[in-house]
Amino acid sequence: SPYRLVELESIDSTNAEAKRLAEQGAPDCTVVWAKRQTAGRGRRGRTWVSEDGNLYFSILLRMPYPMEVMSQLSFVAANAVADAVQVAATRGAFVNVKWPNDVLLEGQKVAGILLEGEPDLKTGAFKWLVLGIGVNIASHPALEEGAYPPTSLAAQGVEGEGLDVTLMLDTLTKRFLAGLATWRNLGFGPIRRHWLARAKGLGGPVTVRLPNEQVQGVFGALDEKGALVLHLDGQPNRLITAGDVFIP
Ligand code: BTN
């Protein structure tokens, strides 16, 4: 196997555990997988509900990645998740991606990605990165005010092998590592094209919720760093690097 698997029944958060292992010197491509999490973390300080039956795991990356590549890597991850969900889901299932790195099944959020890093200010590179992925397989949390509507593979009628958590873990990890090799060899271009090919709302109106404001514009492009290029009426384009995007 191209990765080392640490298997746990229950943990606070696989991202937190992967960071602890990183500090203890765990090698590159250590994968931390837990059946459930007691303090699963989402983006922007949110909680990730983590009951039995879904997939929760984190990949520790120890290469000295420069700091500006973090967002590019999250697109490598989103592509891998979208590919793995497409393989697991029923034939003809509609899978797309939503900026920055959500994966949607039939228009609802089926997976989330949380990439965290420990920067080394002396070198300008990360000491390590932890890529956390959650895929709703058997269940999904209730719809919450202000959040994107969630779904799961089971809720979309997926059956049998498609609901196998360990199979999803293995498929996804291998696809991510393959995408990582593509990105290292060929750069962000092919990753960006693959992501854009199934990006929700490209060319259409979007609302971006930022900490202190909400902006509306047209989702024009994904730039070479992974930022969302927002076209605004009669104003220069705006580059969005963080925020929640809502697409009608
Ligand atoms: C999001 O908000 O969309 C990102 C959710 C990321 C959840 C995964 S589950 C495994 C890993 N461990 C965590 O605590 N979070 C990530």
py3Dmol code that shows the C-alpha trace and the ligand (Angstrom):
import py3Dmol

protein = """\
ATOM      1  CA  SER A   1       0.000   0.000   0.000  1.00  0.00           C
ATOM      2  CA  PRO A   2       1.304   3.490  -0.837  1.00  0.00           C
ATOM      3  CA  TYR A   3       0.110   4.776   2.542  1.00  0.00           C
ATOM      4  CA  ARG A   4       0.251   3.822   6.216  1.00  0.00           C
ATOM      5  CA  LEU A   5      -3.106   3.357   7.873  1.00  0.00           C
ATOM      6  CA  VAL A   6      -3.824   4.190  11.510  1.00  0.00           C
ATOM      7  CA  GLU A   7      -7.257   2.769  12.322  1.00  0.00           C
ATOM      8  CA  LEU A   8      -9.253   4.050  15.306  1.00  0.00           C
ATOM      9  CA  GLU A   9     -12.701   3.324  16.710  1.00  0.00           C
ATOM     10  CA  SER A  10     -13.225   6.823  18.019  1.00  0.00           C
ATOM     11  CA  ILE A  11     -11.193  10.031  18.266  1.00  0.00           C
ATOM     12  CA  ASP A  12     -11.861  13.716  18.857  1.00  0.00           C
ATOM     13  CA  SER A  13     -10.920  14.621  15.276  1.00  0.00           C
ATOM     14  CA  THR A  14      -8.765  12.735  12.770  1.00  0.00           C
ATOM     15  CA  ASN A  15      -7.217  16.088  11.769  1.00  0.00           C
ATOM     16  CA  ALA A  16      -6.243  16.741  15.399  1.00  0.00           C
ATOM     17  CA  GLU A  17      -4.837  13.206  15.723  1.00  0.00           C
ATOM     18  CA  ALA A  18      -2.866  13.502  12.473  1.00  0.00           C
ATOM     19  CA  LYS A  19      -1.333  16.740  13.801  1.00  0.00           C
ATOM     20  CA  ARG A  20      -0.353  15.026  17.056  1.00  0.00           C
ATOM     21  CA  LEU A  21       1.217  12.202  15.054  1.00  0.00           C
ATOM     22  CA  ALA A  22       3.014  14.767  12.879  1.00  0.00           C
ATOM     23  CA  GLU A  23       4.567  16.286  15.981  1.00  0.00           C
ATOM     24  CA  GLN A  24       5.725  12.805  17.013  1.00  0.00           C
ATOM     25  CA  GLY A  25       7.433  12.371  13.634  1.00  0.00           C
ATOM     26  CA  ALA A  26       4.921  10.191  11.757  1.00  0.00           C
ATOM     27  CA  PRO A  27       5.950   9.716   8.100  1.00  0.00           C
ATOM     28  CA  ASP A  28       4.545  11.277   4.918  1.00  0.00           C
ATOM     29  CA  CYS A  29       1.246   9.709   3.761  1.00  0.00           C
ATOM     30  CA  THR A  30       0.155   8.531   7.201  1.00  0.00           C
ATOM     31  CA  VAL A  31      -3.612   8.069   6.982  1.00  0.00           C
ATOM     32  CA  VAL A  32      -5.665   8.404  10.178  1.00  0.00           C
ATOM     33  CA  TRP A  33      -9.100   6.843   9.918  1.00  0.00           C
ATOM     34  CA  ALA A  34     -11.752   6.763  12.663  1.00  0.00           C
ATOM     35  CA  LYS A  35     -15.196   5.131  12.707  1.00  0.00           C
ATOM     36  CA  ARG A  36     -16.535   8.166  14.523  1.00  0.00           C
ATOM     37  CA  GLN A  37     -15.338  11.513  15.854  1.00  0.00           C
ATOM     38  CA  THR A  38     -16.405  13.197  19.069  1.00  0.00           C
ATOM     39  CA  ALA A  39     -15.235  16.675  18.007  1.00  0.00           C
ATOM     40  CA  GLY A  40     -15.207  16.577  14.202  1.00  0.00           C
ATOM     41  CA  ARG A  41     -14.236  19.918  12.736  1.00  0.00           C
ATOM     42  CA  GLY A  42     -15.594  21.663   9.675  1.00  0.00           C
ATOM     43  CA  ARG A  43     -14.395  24.722   7.789  1.00  0.00           C
ATOM     44  CA  ARG A  44     -14.631  28.146   9.364  1.00  0.00           C
ATOM     45  CA  GLY A  45     -14.774  26.820  12.918  1.00  0.00           C
ATOM     46  CA  ARG A  46     -17.897  24.743  12.374  1.00  0.00           C
ATOM     47  CA  THR A  47     -18.639  21.321  13.818  1.00  0.00           C
ATOM     48  CA  TRP A  48     -18.681  18.263  11.544  1.00  0.00           C
ATOM     49  CA  VAL A  49     -21.294  15.824  12.856  1.00  0.00           C
ATOM     50  CA  SER A  50     -19.505  12.450  12.891  1.00  0.00           C
ATOM     51  CA  GLU A  51     -21.738   9.466  13.600  1.00  0.00           C
ATOM     52  CA  ASP A  52     -20.936   5.820  12.865  1.00  0.00           C
ATOM     53  CA  GLY A  53     -21.312   4.710   9.256  1.00  0.00           C
ATOM     54  CA  ASN A  54     -19.664   7.610   7.446  1.00  0.00           C
ATOM     55  CA  LEU A  55     -16.046   8.111   6.428  1.00  0.00           C
ATOM     56  CA  TYR A  56     -13.765  10.361   8.475  1.00  0.00           C
ATOM     57  CA  PHE A  57     -10.063  10.409   7.735  1.00  0.00           C
ATOM     58  CA  SER A  58      -6.992  12.606   7.414  1.00  0.00           C
ATOM     59  CA  ILE A  59      -3.829  12.303   5.352  1.00  0.00           C
ATOM     60  CA  LEU A  60      -0.575  13.661   6.753  1.00  0.00           C
ATOM     61  CA  LEU A  61       1.654  15.241   4.093  1.00  0.00           C
ATOM     62  CA  ARG A  62       5.198  16.008   5.116  1.00  0.00           C
ATOM     63  CA  MET A  63       6.711  17.334   1.904  1.00  0.00           C
ATOM     64  CA  PRO A  64       8.058  20.881   2.304  1.00  0.00           C
ATOM     65  CA  TYR A  65       5.199  22.460   0.379  1.00  0.00           C
ATOM     66  CA  PRO A  66       5.400  26.233  -0.159  1.00  0.00           C
ATOM     67  CA  MET A  67       2.600  28.052   1.648  1.00  0.00           C
ATOM     68  CA  GLU A  68       0.805  29.309  -1.437  1.00  0.00           C
ATOM     69  CA  VAL A  69       0.045  25.771  -2.648  1.00  0.00           C
ATOM     70  CA  MET A  70      -2.368  24.957   0.142  1.00  0.00           C
ATOM     71  CA  SER A  71      -5.471  25.939  -1.785  1.00  0.00           C
ATOM     72  CA  GLN A  72      -4.267  24.134  -4.917  1.00  0.00           C
ATOM     73  CA  LEU A  73      -3.974  20.941  -2.890  1.00  0.00           C
ATOM     74  CA  SER A  74      -7.534  21.301  -1.687  1.00  0.00           C
ATOM     75  CA  PHE A  75      -8.652  21.180  -5.340  1.00  0.00           C
ATOM     76  CA  VAL A  76      -6.577  18.029  -5.893  1.00  0.00           C
ATOM     77  CA  ALA A  77      -8.520  16.612  -2.937  1.00  0.00           C
ATOM     78  CA  ALA A  78     -11.933  17.802  -4.174  1.00  0.00           C
ATOM     79  CA  ASN A  79     -11.312  16.121  -7.539  1.00  0.00           C
ATOM     80  CA  ALA A  80     -10.382  12.855  -5.830  1.00  0.00           C
ATOM     81  CA  VAL A  81     -13.488  12.961  -3.629  1.00  0.00           C
ATOM     82  CA  ALA A  82     -15.752  13.778  -6.583  1.00  0.00           C
ATOM     83  CA  ASP A  83     -14.248  10.924  -8.630  1.00  0.00           C
ATOM     84  CA  ALA A  84     -14.632   8.458  -5.739  1.00  0.00           C
ATOM     85  CA  VAL A  85     -18.233   9.549  -5.084  1.00  0.00           C
ATOM     86  CA  GLN A  86     -19.012   9.179  -8.799  1.00  0.00           C
ATOM     87  CA  VAL A  87     -17.610   5.624  -8.742  1.00  0.00           C
ATOM     88  CA  ALA A  88     -19.592   4.689  -5.615  1.00  0.00           C
ATOM     89  CA  ALA A  89     -22.875   6.312  -6.608  1.00  0.00           C
ATOM     90  CA  THR A  90     -25.476   4.757  -8.861  1.00  0.00           C
ATOM     91  CA  ARG A  91     -24.849   4.962 -12.566  1.00  0.00           C
ATOM     92  CA  GLY A  92     -25.787   8.333 -13.944  1.00  0.00           C
ATOM     93  CA  ALA A  93     -25.626  10.023 -10.539  1.00  0.00           C
ATOM     94  CA  PHE A  94     -24.969  13.735 -10.821  1.00  0.00           C
ATOM     95  CA  VAL A  95     -21.784  14.743  -9.017  1.00  0.00           C
ATOM     96  CA  ASN A  96     -20.374  18.238  -9.057  1.00  0.00           C
ATOM     97  CA  VAL A  97     -18.038  20.435  -7.049  1.00  0.00           C
ATOM     98  CA  LYS A  98     -18.728  23.730  -5.327  1.00  0.00           C
ATOM     99  CA  TRP A  99     -16.084  26.321  -4.561  1.00  0.00           C
ATOM    100  CA  PRO A 100     -13.822  26.001  -2.709  1.00  0.00           C
ATOM    101  CA  ASN A 101     -13.913  22.275  -2.004  1.00  0.00           C
ATOM    102  CA  ASP A 102     -17.332  20.837  -1.387  1.00  0.00           C
ATOM    103  CA  VAL A 103     -18.535  17.834  -3.318  1.00  0.00           C
ATOM    104  CA  LEU A 104     -22.207  17.675  -4.228  1.00  0.00           C
ATOM    105  CA  LEU A 105     -24.327  14.669  -5.089  1.00  0.00           C
ATOM    106  CA  GLU A 106     -27.579  15.618  -6.838  1.00  0.00           C
ATOM    107  CA  GLY A 107     -26.924  19.211  -5.809  1.00  0.00           C
ATOM    108  CA  GLN A 108     -26.496  18.542  -2.086  1.00  0.00           C
ATOM    109  CA  LYS A 109     -23.331  18.411  -0.031  1.00  0.00           C
ATOM    110  CA  VAL A 110     -22.102  14.826   0.382  1.00  0.00           C
ATOM    111  CA  ALA A 111     -18.504  15.500   1.468  1.00  0.00           C
ATOM    112  CA  GLY A 112     -16.311  18.176   2.998  1.00  0.00           C
ATOM    113  CA  ILE A 113     -12.583  18.864   3.044  1.00  0.00           C
ATOM    114  CA  LEU A 114     -10.550  20.616   5.724  1.00  0.00           C
ATOM    115  CA  LEU A 115      -6.888  21.274   4.960  1.00  0.00           C
ATOM    116  CA  GLU A 116      -4.739  22.524   7.817  1.00  0.00           C
ATOM    117  CA  GLY A 117      -1.033  23.244   7.917  1.00  0.00           C
ATOM    118  CA  GLU A 118       1.792  24.152  10.240  1.00  0.00           C
ATOM    119  CA  PRO A 119       3.791  26.933   8.584  1.00  0.00           C
ATOM    120  CA  ASP A 120       7.512  27.261   9.134  1.00  0.00           C
ATOM    121  CA  LEU A 121       8.058  31.011   9.084  1.00  0.00           C
ATOM    122  CA  LYS A 122      11.810  30.636   8.520  1.00  0.00           C
ATOM    123  CA  THR A 123      11.470  28.706   5.266  1.00  0.00           C
ATOM    124  CA  GLY A 124       8.044  29.919   4.069  1.00  0.00           C
ATOM    125  CA  ALA A 125       7.018  26.310   3.585  1.00  0.00           C
ATOM    126  CA  PHE A 126       4.691  24.091   5.582  1.00  0.00           C
ATOM    127  CA  LYS A 127       6.322  21.721   8.052  1.00  0.00           C
ATOM    128  CA  TRP A 128       3.409  19.438   7.319  1.00  0.00           C
ATOM    129  CA  LEU A 129      -0.138  19.546   6.037  1.00  0.00           C
ATOM    130  CA  VAL A 130      -3.148  17.599   7.215  1.00  0.00           C
ATOM    131  CA  LEU A 131      -5.871  16.913   4.684  1.00  0.00           C
ATOM    132  CA  GLY A 132      -9.124  15.935   6.381  1.00  0.00           C
ATOM    133  CA  ILE A 133     -11.990  14.442   4.424  1.00  0.00           C
ATOM    134  CA  GLY A 134     -15.494  13.556   5.551  1.00  0.00           C
ATOM    135  CA  VAL A 135     -17.895  11.673   3.277  1.00  0.00           C
ATOM    136  CA  ASN A 136     -21.536  11.145   4.257  1.00  0.00           C
ATOM    137  CA  ILE A 137     -22.141   7.517   3.388  1.00  0.00           C
ATOM    138  CA  ALA A 138     -24.851   6.073   5.670  1.00  0.00           C
ATOM    139  CA  SER A 139     -26.259   9.311   7.065  1.00  0.00           C
ATOM    140  CA  HIS A 140     -26.063  13.071   6.965  1.00  0.00           C
ATOM    141  CA  PRO A 141     -26.751  15.832   9.472  1.00  0.00           C
ATOM    142  CA  ALA A 142     -30.060  17.666   9.536  1.00  0.00           C
ATOM    143  CA  LEU A 143     -30.453  20.730   7.350  1.00  0.00           C
ATOM    144  CA  GLU A 144     -29.228  23.756   9.264  1.00  0.00           C
ATOM    145  CA  GLU A 145     -30.070  27.391   8.860  1.00  0.00           C
ATOM    146  CA  GLY A 146     -27.416  29.076   6.724  1.00  0.00           C
ATOM    147  CA  ALA A 147     -25.655  25.823   5.792  1.00  0.00           C
ATOM    148  CA  TYR A 148     -25.637  24.085   2.425  1.00  0.00           C
ATOM    149  CA  PRO A 149     -28.246  21.263   2.234  1.00  0.00           C
ATOM    150  CA  PRO A 150     -26.537  17.958   3.119  1.00  0.00           C
ATOM    151  CA  THR A 151     -27.103  14.468   1.745  1.00  0.00           C
ATOM    152  CA  SER A 152     -25.499  11.014   1.925  1.00  0.00           C
ATOM    153  CA  LEU A 153     -24.865   8.185  -0.508  1.00  0.00           C
ATOM    154  CA  ALA A 154     -27.567   6.106   1.232  1.00  0.00           C
ATOM    155  CA  ALA A 155     -30.090   8.962   1.044  1.00  0.00           C
ATOM    156  CA  GLN A 156     -29.492   9.084  -2.718  1.00  0.00           C
ATOM    157  CA  GLY A 157     -30.313   5.404  -3.148  1.00  0.00           C
ATOM    158  CA  VAL A 158     -26.762   4.037  -3.328  1.00  0.00           C
ATOM    159  CA  GLU A 159     -26.609   0.386  -2.237  1.00  0.00           C
ATOM    160  CA  GLY A 160     -24.194  -2.509  -1.726  1.00  0.00           C
ATOM    161  CA  GLU A 161     -20.526  -1.897  -2.459  1.00  0.00           C
ATOM    162  CA  GLY A 162     -21.224   1.783  -2.983  1.00  0.00           C
ATOM    163  CA  LEU A 163     -21.803   2.083   0.777  1.00  0.00           C
ATOM    164  CA  ASP A 164     -18.573   0.295   1.770  1.00  0.00           C
ATOM    165  CA  VAL A 165     -16.636   2.734   3.967  1.00  0.00           C
ATOM    166  CA  THR A 166     -13.267   0.952   3.674  1.00  0.00           C
ATOM    167  CA  LEU A 167     -13.574   0.724  -0.095  1.00  0.00           C
ATOM    168  CA  MET A 168     -14.305   4.472  -0.267  1.00  0.00           C
ATOM    169  CA  LEU A 169     -11.303   5.166   1.998  1.00  0.00           C
ATOM    170  CA  ASP A 170      -8.966   3.164  -0.224  1.00  0.00           C
ATOM    171  CA  THR A 171     -10.323   4.444  -3.573  1.00  0.00           C
ATOM    172  CA  LEU A 172     -10.237   8.013  -2.401  1.00  0.00           C
ATOM    173  CA  THR A 173      -6.751   7.893  -0.880  1.00  0.00           C
ATOM    174  CA  LYS A 174      -5.292   6.287  -4.013  1.00  0.00           C
ATOM    175  CA  ARG A 175      -7.000   8.821  -6.260  1.00  0.00           C
ATOM    176  CA  PHE A 176      -5.737  11.655  -4.116  1.00  0.00           C
ATOM    177  CA  LEU A 177      -2.149  10.337  -4.246  1.00  0.00           C
ATOM    178  CA  ALA A 178      -2.437   9.941  -8.034  1.00  0.00           C
ATOM    179  CA  GLY A 179      -3.733  13.526  -8.296  1.00  0.00           C
ATOM    180  CA  LEU A 180      -0.880  14.701  -6.092  1.00  0.00           C
ATOM    181  CA  ALA A 181       1.617  13.095  -8.496  1.00  0.00           C
ATOM    182  CA  THR A 182      -0.096  14.806 -11.461  1.00  0.00           C
ATOM    183  CA  TRP A 183       0.028  18.135  -9.642  1.00  0.00           C
ATOM    184  CA  ARG A 184       3.734  17.705  -8.780  1.00  0.00           C
ATOM    185  CA  ASN A 185       4.630  16.762 -12.353  1.00  0.00           C
ATOM    186  CA  LEU A 186       2.356  19.029 -14.364  1.00  0.00           C
ATOM    187  CA  GLY A 187       1.292  21.772 -11.980  1.00  0.00           C
ATOM    188  CA  PHE A 188      -2.162  23.165 -11.223  1.00  0.00           C
ATOM    189  CA  GLY A 189      -3.342  23.358 -14.883  1.00  0.00           C
ATOM    190  CA  PRO A 190      -4.755  19.834 -15.255  1.00  0.00           C
ATOM    191  CA  ILE A 191      -6.167  19.935 -11.707  1.00  0.00           C
ATOM    192  CA  ARG A 192      -7.941  23.208 -12.391  1.00  0.00           C
ATOM    193  CA  ARG A 193      -9.368  21.959 -15.712  1.00  0.00           C
ATOM    194  CA  HIS A 194     -10.647  18.755 -14.117  1.00  0.00           C
ATOM    195  CA  TRP A 195     -12.274  20.752 -11.306  1.00  0.00           C
ATOM    196  CA  LEU A 196     -13.797  23.372 -13.647  1.00  0.00           C
ATOM    197  CA  ALA A 197     -15.318  20.647 -15.836  1.00  0.00           C
ATOM    198  CA  ARG A 198     -17.878  19.970 -13.120  1.00  0.00           C
ATOM    199  CA  ALA A 199     -17.917  23.214 -11.150  1.00  0.00           C
ATOM    200  CA  LYS A 200     -21.367  24.242 -10.016  1.00  0.00           C
ATOM    201  CA  GLY A 201     -22.487  27.680 -11.153  1.00  0.00           C
ATOM    202  CA  LEU A 202     -19.549  28.577 -13.393  1.00  0.00           C
ATOM    203  CA  GLY A 203     -20.529  31.591 -15.491  1.00  0.00           C
ATOM    204  CA  GLY A 204     -23.628  32.240 -13.419  1.00  0.00           C
ATOM    205  CA  PRO A 205     -24.694  34.379 -10.451  1.00  0.00           C
ATOM    206  CA  VAL A 206     -23.351  33.535  -6.992  1.00  0.00           C
ATOM    207  CA  THR A 207     -23.609  35.011  -3.530  1.00  0.00           C
ATOM    208  CA  VAL A 208     -20.460  34.965  -1.416  1.00  0.00           C
ATOM    209  CA  ARG A 209     -20.834  35.277   2.329  1.00  0.00           C
ATOM    210  CA  LEU A 210     -17.733  36.799   3.917  1.00  0.00           C
ATOM    211  CA  PRO A 211     -17.247  37.419   7.646  1.00  0.00           C
ATOM    212  CA  ASN A 212     -18.411  41.041   7.428  1.00  0.00           C
ATOM    213  CA  GLU A 213     -20.294  41.326   4.171  1.00  0.00           C
ATOM    214  CA  GLN A 214     -22.174  39.520   1.459  1.00  0.00           C
ATOM    215  CA  VAL A 215     -21.330  40.108  -2.207  1.00  0.00           C
ATOM    216  CA  GLN A 216     -23.198  39.122  -5.328  1.00  0.00           C
ATOM    217  CA  GLY A 217     -21.635  38.678  -8.711  1.00  0.00           C
ATOM    218  CA  VAL A 218     -20.915  36.251 -11.514  1.00  0.00           C
ATOM    219  CA  PHE A 219     -18.612  33.250 -10.949  1.00  0.00           C
ATOM    220  CA  GLY A 220     -16.255  34.018 -13.832  1.00  0.00           C
ATOM    221  CA  ALA A 221     -13.285  31.718 -13.317  1.00  0.00           C
ATOM    222  CA  LEU A 222     -10.931  29.933 -10.972  1.00  0.00           C
ATOM    223  CA  ASP A 223      -7.562  31.691 -10.985  1.00  0.00           C
ATOM    224  CA  GLU A 224      -4.144  30.017 -11.037  1.00  0.00           C
ATOM    225  CA  LYS A 225      -4.040  30.012  -7.239  1.00  0.00           C
ATOM    226  CA  GLY A 226      -7.505  28.580  -6.719  1.00  0.00           C
ATOM    227  CA  ALA A 227      -9.289  31.844  -5.931  1.00  0.00           C
ATOM    228  CA  LEU A 228     -12.820  32.403  -7.214  1.00  0.00           C
ATOM    229  CA  VAL A 229     -12.873  35.257  -9.719  1.00  0.00           C
ATOM    230  CA  LEU A 230     -16.037  37.232  -9.079  1.00  0.00           C
ATOM    231  CA  HIS A 231     -17.290  39.589 -11.801  1.00  0.00           C
ATOM    232  CA  LEU A 232     -19.103  42.592 -10.347  1.00  0.00           C
ATOM    233  CA  ASP A 233     -21.349  45.092 -12.079  1.00  0.00           C
ATOM    234  CA  GLY A 234     -19.323  48.164 -13.099  1.00  0.00           C
ATOM    235  CA  GLN A 235     -16.449  47.336 -10.736  1.00  0.00           C
ATOM    236  CA  PRO A 236     -13.150  45.514 -11.089  1.00  0.00           C
ATOM    237  CA  ASN A 237     -13.186  41.737 -10.574  1.00  0.00           C
ATOM    238  CA  ARG A 238     -12.802  40.569  -7.038  1.00  0.00           C
ATOM    239  CA  LEU A 239     -10.700  37.572  -6.018  1.00  0.00           C
ATOM    240  CA  ILE A 240     -12.370  35.504  -3.315  1.00  0.00           C
ATOM    241  CA  THR A 241      -9.961  33.379  -1.300  1.00  0.00           C
ATOM    242  CA  ALA A 242     -12.219  32.477   1.636  1.00  0.00           C
ATOM    243  CA  GLY A 243     -15.934  32.501   2.243  1.00  0.00           C
ATOM    244  CA  ASP A 244     -19.127  30.536   1.751  1.00  0.00           C
ATOM    245  CA  VAL A 245     -20.572  30.456  -1.703  1.00  0.00           C
ATOM    246  CA  PHE A 246     -24.280  30.088  -2.444  1.00  0.00           C
ATOM    247  CA  ILE A 247     -25.370  29.255  -5.939  1.00  0.00           C
ATOM    248  CA  PRO A 248     -29.029  29.371  -6.949  1.00  0.00           C
TER     249      PRO A 248
END
"""
ligand_1 = """\
16
BTN
C -16.320 21.259 5.726
O -16.673 22.091 6.581
O -16.937 21.126 4.675
C -15.112 20.397 5.977
C -15.440 19.159 6.761
C -14.239 18.266 6.999
C -14.591 17.058 7.858
C -13.466 16.072 7.977
S -13.966 14.559 8.749
C -12.291 14.042 8.882
C -11.482 15.275 9.229
N -11.424 15.455 10.671
C -12.082 16.559 11.066
O -12.204 16.940 12.251
N -12.579 17.204 9.990
C -12.243 16.521 8.748
"""
view = py3Dmol.view(width=600, height=400)
view.addModel(protein, "pdb")
view.setStyle({"model": 0}, {"cartoon": {"style": "trace"}})
view.addModel(ligand_1, "xyz")
view.setStyle({"model": 1}, {"stick": {}})
view.zoomTo()
view.show()
